[in-house]
């Protein structure tokens, strides 16, 4: 697996800004500590760093040191539900979105660079696609 995963929210080819309390609400369900522009979430399988500035509206996050964890997959899926996010990683076969509508909001250059997004319409589908990204 990659050492970093990325989430970016888009609207009409540009950034979509999500209120920080929406992201904080998802992360607050898990034990975490906030450092400067980084939220370290403690999961049963280990710690995961979410690089995000929660003092301003959020359009992107970096997930460092991702691990295989149903809880991590749930966190990412719930964050993606807060906006029109695309999930991608270096060397992955494809990006993941939650609805076909999101494709219309992604920058054309991103679609060309990342390939055709796969749609995860449920947490189970999202978890399966995460595993397929590197297969």
PyMOL commands that set and color helices and strands:
alter all, ss='L'
color gray80, all
select helices_A, chain A and resi 20-27+70-80+100-105+108-114+123-132
alter helices_A, ss='H'
color red, helices_A
select strands_A, chain A and resi 4-11+14-15+32-35+38-43+46-51+60-64+85-89+96-97+118-119
alter strands_A, ss='S'
color yellow, strands_A
deselect
rebuild
show_as cartoon
